[in-house]
Amino acid sequence: MDIREQAHKMKLASPKLAATSNEQRCKALQMVGEALQAHKDEIFAANHMDLDRAKENGISDAVYKRLKFDEGKLEAVTEGIRQLMALPDPIGKVMLKRQLDEGLILQRVSCPIGVIGVIFEARPDALVQISTLCLKSGNCAILKGGKETAETNRVLFGIIHKAAVEAGLPEECLLQAELHNEIDELLGCDKDVDLLIPRGSNGFVQYIMNHTKIPVMGHADGVCHIYVDEDADLSKALPIIVDAKTQYTAACNAVETLLVNRKVADAFLPELAKALKDVGVSLRGTKEVMEKIPVEEMSEEEFHTEYLGLTASVKLVEDVEEAAEHINRFGSHHTDSILTENPETAAYFMQMVDSAGVYQNCSTRFADGFRYGFGAEVGISTSKLHARGPVGLEGLMTYKYKLFGSGQIVADYAEGRKQFRFRDLD
């Protein structure tokens, strides 16, 4: 059976999953967490196979870090599952209740999106996060991981799917696509798949967006900025910048460009250069920056670069207005931070920077569903339609309108025999 047939079966089964109780879905999550712990040796053995093959293929350090699934990653995903279980049921929330007329009641009620296809590269922990989020939110999920972690993904999926079905969820709640040609098959399932979420490189995400009619949610790149304002506490600035650049260089929320106010440049840049050099970060910058610290020269057009490694761009700006303009021009609308003790300047930055996440005095690495208390995330969206920022449970929900009547017909209202009497109900 090909992906199209299986996607159609999932579409038909999706209302059954949406109709399950929160208790059923939480029980499934509990069983998934227990099964992952019980089979961890099998998971780690599969991951070692993927890591060995990656070394043989000369894969980059940035990608290699994403491939690894060890005790730390296992504990992180199981903690995410525990958080998910503790969250309220996202299904069936009455968001609006309005009387249109006596005996005619309208409700807007939350419900799952339906069938979600998630295509991701390199990260086996993403498979756990995505599948458990979809189960908790009542969405069927088609999962296509990268070939780099084929062995790990296969083992993880088998454990998760088996536990979910044993907990009483429909067989079609989850599907794993493993073959490369199945990506194109999935992109053609616009009648049965309601949403695609791609996670990977800029080129990969752009390919997905350009080759499907299915709505796509996500982001193509992560060019994140930190602006060091004239009123920044410079003792806070260095640890924040080092963390944002080096805590996980391959992440989309790692900082790539540092904007420094000219008024503090002479005092701050030498300290910045030393702190980053000590952790192995090389700097690129404009001619103006080169006059103050040793950096590789770069042109203005290169400020859209996403390094995903131990390199950062540096530019001097006059004020917060110029910083915001630079970010809106060269950034990816992902996550950007200002370091300042001036509340008015911070307020301006947060208002004028057009990004999914705008921060004050903290690392851009906080842009993560787990750190937001969402339990996990299926990805980060820079879209302004539907979900934005880290996409957790709420981002996987939509709503439907339910109208409860008692024999009303539109003709009575259109011809003046009756009138609407709108009243919002508690």
C-alpha positions as CSV (number, residue, x, y, z in Angstrom):
1,M,0.0,0.0,0.0
2,D,1.5,3.4,-1.0
3,I,1.5,6.6,1.0
4,R,-1.6,7.9,-0.8
5,E,-3.7,5.0,0.1
6,Q,-2.5,5.0,3.7
7,A,-3.0,8.8,4.0
8,H,-6.6,8.2,2.8
9,K,-7.1,5.6,5.5
10,M,-5.7,8.0,8.1
11,K,-8.1,10.7,6.9
12,L,-11.0,8.4,7.5
13,A,-9.7,7.4,10.9
14,S,-8.8,10.9,12.1
15,P,-12.3,11.6,13.6
16,K,-12.0,8.4,15.7
17,L,-8.7,9.6,17.2
18,A,-10.2,13.1,17.8
19,A,-13.1,11.4,19.6
20,T,-10.9,9.7,22.2
21,S,-10.9,11.0,25.7
22,N,-8.0,12.9,27.3
23,E,-7.6,10.0,29.7
24,Q,-7.1,7.6,26.8
25,R,-4.6,9.8,25.1
26,C,-2.7,10.4,28.3
27,K,-2.6,6.7,29.0
28,A,-1.1,6.2,25.6
29,L,1.6,8.8,26.3
30,Q,2.3,7.1,29.7
31,M,2.8,3.8,27.9
32,V,5.0,5.4,25.2
33,G,7.3,6.9,27.9
34,E,7.5,3.6,29.8
35,A,8.2,1.7,26.5
36,L,11.0,4.1,25.5
37,Q,12.7,3.5,28.8
38,A,12.2,-0.2,28.7
39,H,13.7,-0.4,25.2
40,K,16.5,2.2,25.6
41,D,19.3,-0.3,24.9
42,E,17.7,-1.2,21.6
43,I,17.3,2.5,20.8
44,F,20.9,3.4,21.7
45,A,22.2,0.4,19.6
46,A,20.3,1.6,16.6
47,N,21.6,5.1,17.1
48,H,25.2,3.9,17.3
49,M,24.7,2.3,13.9
50,D,23.5,5.7,12.5
51,L,26.4,7.6,14.1
52,D,29.0,5.1,12.7
53,R,27.5,5.5,9.3
54,A,27.5,9.3,9.6
55,K,31.2,9.3,10.5
56,E,32.0,7.1,7.5
57,N,30.1,9.5,5.2
58,G,32.0,12.5,6.6
59,I,28.9,14.3,7.9
60,S,29.4,17.8,9.4
61,D,29.8,18.3,13.1
62,A,26.6,20.4,13.2
63,V,24.5,17.6,11.7
64,Y,26.3,14.9,13.8
65,K,25.2,16.6,17.0
66,R,21.6,16.4,15.9
67,L,21.9,12.7,15.1
68,K,22.9,11.7,18.6
69,F,20.2,10.1,20.8
70,D,21.7,9.3,24.3
71,E,20.6,9.1,27.9
72,G,20.3,12.9,28.0
73,K,18.0,13.1,24.9
74,L,15.9,10.2,26.2
75,E,15.4,11.9,29.6
76,A,14.5,15.2,27.8
77,V,11.9,13.5,25.6
78,T,10.4,11.5,28.5
79,E,10.2,14.7,30.6
80,G,8.5,16.3,27.6
81,I,5.9,13.5,27.6
82,R,5.3,14.0,31.3
83,Q,4.7,17.7,30.6
84,L,2.3,16.8,27.9
85,M,0.3,14.5,30.1
86,A,-0.1,17.3,32.7
87,L,-1.5,19.8,30.2
88,P,-5.2,20.3,29.9
89,D,-7.1,18.5,27.1
90,P,-6.9,20.8,24.0
91,I,-9.9,19.2,22.3
92,G,-13.5,20.4,22.9
93,K,-12.8,23.8,24.4
94,V,-15.7,26.1,23.9
95,M,-14.1,29.3,22.7
96,L,-17.3,31.2,21.9
97,K,-20.9,30.6,23.0
98,R,-23.5,33.0,21.5
99,Q,-27.3,33.0,21.3
100,L,-28.3,34.1,17.8
101,D,-32.0,33.9,18.7
102,E,-34.1,32.1,21.3
103,G,-33.3,28.4,20.9
104,L,-30.5,29.0,18.4
105,I,-27.1,28.7,20.0
106,L,-23.7,29.0,18.3
107,Q,-20.5,27.5,19.7
108,R,-16.9,27.7,18.4
109,V,-15.2,24.6,19.7
110,S,-11.5,23.5,19.4
111,C,-10.7,20.4,17.4
112,P,-7.6,18.7,15.9
113,I,-6.4,19.7,12.5
114,G,-6.7,16.1,11.3
115,V,-3.8,14.5,9.4
116,I,-0.4,16.1,9.7
117,G,2.6,15.2,7.7
118,V,5.9,16.1,9.4
119,I,9.1,15.8,7.3
120,F,12.3,16.3,9.3
121,E,16.0,15.8,8.9
122,A,18.6,14.3,11.3
123,R,16.9,14.7,14.7
124,P,15.6,11.4,16.2
125,D,14.3,13.1,19.3
126,A,12.1,15.2,16.9
127,L,10.2,11.9,16.0
128,V,9.3,11.4,19.7
129,Q,8.3,15.0,20.2
130,I,6.2,15.2,17.1
131,S,4.4,11.8,17.5
132,T,3.5,12.4,21.2
133,L,2.3,16.0,20.5
134,C,0.1,14.7,17.7
135,L,-1.3,11.9,19.9
136,K,-2.1,14.3,22.8
137,S,-3.8,16.8,20.4
138,G,-5.8,14.0,18.6
139,N,-4.0,14.4,15.3
140,C,-3.0,11.5,13.0
141,A,0.6,11.9,11.9
142,I,2.7,10.8,9.0
143,L,6.3,10.9,10.0
144,K,9.2,11.1,7.5
145,G,12.7,11.3,9.1
146,G,16.0,11.7,7.4
147,K,18.1,8.8,6.1
148,E,20.9,9.9,8.5
149,T,18.9,8.4,11.4
150,A,17.0,5.7,9.6
151,E,17.8,2.9,12.1
152,T,17.0,5.0,15.2
153,N,13.8,6.4,13.7
154,R,12.6,2.9,12.8
155,V,13.1,1.6,16.3
156,L,11.6,4.6,17.9
157,F,8.5,4.6,15.7
158,G,7.9,0.9,16.3
159,I,8.0,1.4,20.1
160,I,5.8,4.4,20.0
161,H,3.2,3.1,17.6
162,K,2.9,-0.3,19.4
163,A,2.4,1.5,22.8
164,A,-0.3,3.8,21.3
165,V,-2.3,1.0,19.7
166,E,-2.0,-1.1,22.9
167,A,-3.5,1.9,24.8
168,G,-6.6,1.7,22.6
169,L,-5.8,4.4,20.0
170,P,-6.6,3.7,16.3
171,E,-4.1,1.7,14.3
172,E,-3.9,4.6,11.8
173,C,-3.0,7.2,14.4
174,L,0.7,7.1,13.3
175,L,2.4,6.2,10.0
176,Q,6.1,6.1,9.2
177,A,7.4,6.9,5.7
178,E,10.9,5.6,5.2
179,L,11.7,5.7,1.5
180,H,12.9,8.9,-0.2
181,N,10.4,8.7,-3.0
182,E,7.6,8.7,-0.4
183,I,8.3,12.4,0.2
184,D,7.0,13.3,-3.2
185,E,4.0,10.9,-2.7
186,L,3.2,12.7,0.5
187,L,3.4,16.1,-1.1
188,G,0.7,14.9,-3.5
189,C,-1.8,13.9,-0.8
190,D,-3.5,17.3,-0.7
191,K,-7.0,15.7,-0.4
192,D,-6.1,13.7,2.7
193,V,-3.3,15.5,4.5
194,D,-4.3,18.7,6.2
195,L,-1.0,20.3,7.1
196,L,2.7,19.7,6.4
197,I,5.5,20.7,8.8
198,P,9.0,20.5,7.4
199,R,12.0,20.7,9.7
200,G,15.4,21.0,8.1
201,S,17.7,23.2,6.0
202,N,16.6,26.3,4.1
203,G,16.8,24.5,0.7
204,F,14.8,21.5,2.1
205,V,12.0,23.6,3.5
206,Q,11.8,25.7,0.3
207,Y,11.6,22.5,-1.8
208,I,8.6,21.3,0.3
209,M,6.9,24.7,0.0
210,N,7.3,24.8,-3.7
211,H,6.2,21.2,-4.5
212,T,2.8,20.8,-2.7
213,K,-0.7,22.2,-2.6
214,I,-0.9,21.2,1.1
215,P,-0.6,24.1,3.6
216,V,2.9,24.3,5.0
217,M,3.8,25.6,8.5
218,G,7.3,26.2,9.6
219,H,10.4,28.3,8.8
220,A,13.1,28.2,6.1
221,D,16.0,29.5,8.2
222,G,17.0,30.9,11.5
223,V,19.0,34.1,11.3
224,C,18.7,35.3,14.9
225,H,20.1,38.5,16.3
226,I,21.2,40.0,19.6
227,Y,21.4,43.8,19.8
228,V,23.7,45.2,22.5
229,D,22.2,48.6,23.4
230,E,24.0,51.6,24.9
231,D,22.1,51.0,28.1
232,A,23.0,47.3,28.3
233,D,24.5,45.8,31.4
234,L,27.7,44.5,29.8
235,S,28.4,42.0,32.5
236,K,25.2,40.3,31.6
237,A,25.8,40.6,27.8
238,L,28.8,38.3,27.4
239,P,27.3,35.2,29.1
240,I,24.1,35.7,27.2
241,I,25.9,36.0,23.8
242,V,28.1,33.0,24.5
243,D,25.1,30.9,25.4
244,A,23.1,32.0,22.4
245,K,26.0,31.2,20.1
246,T,27.6,28.1,21.6
247,Q,25.0,26.2,23.7
248,Y,23.9,24.4,20.6
249,T,25.3,25.9,17.5
250,A,23.3,23.8,15.1
251,A,20.0,25.0,16.4
252,C,17.8,27.4,14.4
253,N,17.5,29.6,17.5
254,A,21.3,30.1,17.9
255,V,22.4,33.7,17.4
256,E,24.0,34.5,14.1
257,T,24.4,38.3,14.0
258,L,25.5,40.6,16.8
259,L,24.5,44.3,16.5
260,V,26.4,46.6,18.9
261,N,25.6,50.2,19.6
262,R,28.4,52.5,18.6
263,K,28.4,54.2,22.0
264,V,29.6,51.1,23.8
265,A,31.6,49.5,20.9
266,D,35.1,50.7,22.1
267,A,34.5,49.2,25.6
268,F,32.5,46.1,24.6
269,L,34.0,44.8,21.3
270,P,37.4,43.7,22.7
271,E,35.7,41.9,25.6
272,L,33.3,40.3,23.1
273,A,36.0,39.2,20.8
274,K,38.0,37.6,23.6
275,A,35.0,35.8,25.2
276,L,34.0,34.3,21.8
277,K,37.6,33.4,20.8
278,D,37.9,31.6,24.1
279,V,35.0,29.3,23.1
280,G,36.2,28.8,19.5
281,V,33.9,31.3,17.8
282,S,35.3,33.3,14.8
283,L,33.9,36.6,13.9
284,R,33.0,38.3,10.6
285,G,32.2,42.0,10.4
286,T,32.1,45.3,8.5
287,K,35.1,47.6,7.9
288,E,34.0,49.7,10.8
289,V,34.2,46.6,13.1
290,M,37.6,45.7,11.6
291,E,39.0,49.0,12.9
292,K,38.3,47.9,16.4
293,I,38.8,44.2,16.6
294,P,40.3,41.5,14.3
295,V,37.5,40.0,12.2
296,E,37.0,38.7,8.6
297,E,35.5,41.4,6.5
298,M,32.0,40.8,5.1
299,S,29.7,42.7,2.8
300,E,26.3,44.1,3.8
301,E,24.5,41.5,1.6
302,E,26.1,38.7,3.6
303,F,24.2,39.5,6.8
304,H,21.4,37.1,5.9
305,T,23.9,34.2,6.5
306,E,22.8,31.3,8.8
307,Y,26.1,29.7,10.0
308,L,24.9,26.9,12.2
309,G,28.4,26.7,13.5
310,L,31.1,28.6,15.4
311,T,30.9,31.8,13.4
312,A,29.0,35.0,14.0
313,S,28.5,38.3,12.1
314,V,29.1,41.7,13.9
315,K,27.8,45.1,12.9
316,L,27.8,48.5,14.7
317,V,24.5,50.5,14.7
318,E,23.6,54.0,15.8
319,D,20.5,53.1,17.9
320,V,17.6,50.7,18.5
321,E,15.8,52.1,15.4
322,E,18.7,51.1,13.1
323,A,19.0,47.7,14.9
324,A,15.3,47.0,14.3
325,E,15.5,48.1,10.7
326,H,18.5,45.8,10.1
327,I,16.8,42.8,11.8
328,N,13.6,43.3,9.8
329,R,15.6,43.4,6.6
330,F,18.2,40.6,7.1
331,G,16.5,38.5,9.7
332,S,14.3,35.4,9.3
333,H,11.6,36.6,11.7
334,H,12.5,33.8,14.1
335,T,13.9,35.0,17.4
336,D,15.7,38.2,18.2
337,S,16.9,39.7,21.6
338,I,17.8,43.1,22.9
339,L,20.3,43.6,25.8
340,T,19.3,46.8,27.6
341,E,18.3,48.1,31.0
342,N,16.2,50.8,29.5
343,P,12.5,49.7,29.5
344,E,11.5,52.2,26.9
345,T,14.2,51.1,24.5
346,A,13.2,47.4,25.1
347,A,9.5,48.3,24.5
348,Y,10.4,49.9,21.1
349,F,12.5,46.9,20.1
350,M,9.7,44.4,21.0
351,Q,7.1,46.5,19.1
352,M,9.1,47.2,16.0
353,V,11.0,43.9,15.4
354,D,8.8,41.7,13.3
355,S,9.7,38.3,14.6
356,A,7.9,35.4,16.2
357,G,10.0,35.8,19.4
358,V,11.3,39.1,20.7
359,Y,13.4,38.9,24.0
360,Q,15.0,41.3,26.5
361,N,18.2,40.4,28.4
362,C,18.2,36.6,27.6
363,S,19.5,34.1,25.2
364,T,17.7,33.4,21.9
365,R,18.1,29.7,22.7
366,F,15.0,30.0,24.9
367,A,12.9,29.8,21.7
368,D,11.7,26.2,22.3
369,G,8.4,24.6,23.0
370,F,9.9,22.5,25.9
371,R,11.3,25.7,27.5
372,Y,8.0,27.5,27.0
373,G,6.2,24.7,29.0
374,F,4.5,23.3,25.9
375,G,5.8,19.8,26.6
376,A,7.5,19.7,23.3
377,E,7.1,21.3,19.8
378,V,6.6,20.1,16.3
379,G,8.7,23.0,15.0
380,I,8.9,26.8,15.1
381,S,6.8,28.8,12.7
382,T,7.6,32.2,11.4
383,S,4.2,32.4,9.7
384,K,1.6,34.9,10.7
385,L,-1.4,32.7,9.8
386,H,-2.3,30.1,12.4
387,A,0.5,29.2,14.8
388,R,3.6,31.4,15.3
389,G,6.8,30.7,17.2
390,P,7.3,27.3,18.9
391,V,4.3,25.1,17.9
392,G,2.9,23.1,20.7
393,L,-0.5,21.7,21.4
394,E,-2.4,24.9,20.6
395,G,-0.7,25.2,17.3
396,L,-2.0,21.7,16.3
397,M,-5.6,22.7,16.9
398,T,-8.2,24.4,14.8
399,Y,-11.9,24.9,15.5
400,K,-15.3,24.2,14.2
401,Y,-18.6,26.0,14.6
402,K,-21.5,24.1,16.2
403,L,-25.0,25.5,15.8
404,F,-27.8,24.1,17.9
405,G,-31.3,25.0,16.7
406,S,-34.9,24.2,17.4
407,G,-36.5,24.3,13.9
408,Q,-35.3,27.7,12.7
409,I,-35.1,28.5,9.0
410,V,-33.2,31.4,7.3
411,A,-36.3,32.5,5.3
412,D,-38.0,33.7,8.5
413,Y,-35.1,36.1,9.2
414,A,-34.5,37.1,5.5
415,E,-38.2,38.0,5.1
416,G,-38.5,39.9,8.4
417,R,-40.8,37.5,10.3
418,K,-38.1,37.0,12.9
419,Q,-35.1,39.1,14.0
420,F,-31.7,38.0,15.4
421,R,-31.2,38.6,19.1
422,F,-27.5,38.2,19.6
423,R,-26.3,37.6,23.1
424,D,-23.0,36.1,24.3
425,L,-23.4,33.4,26.9
426,D,-21.1,32.4,29.6
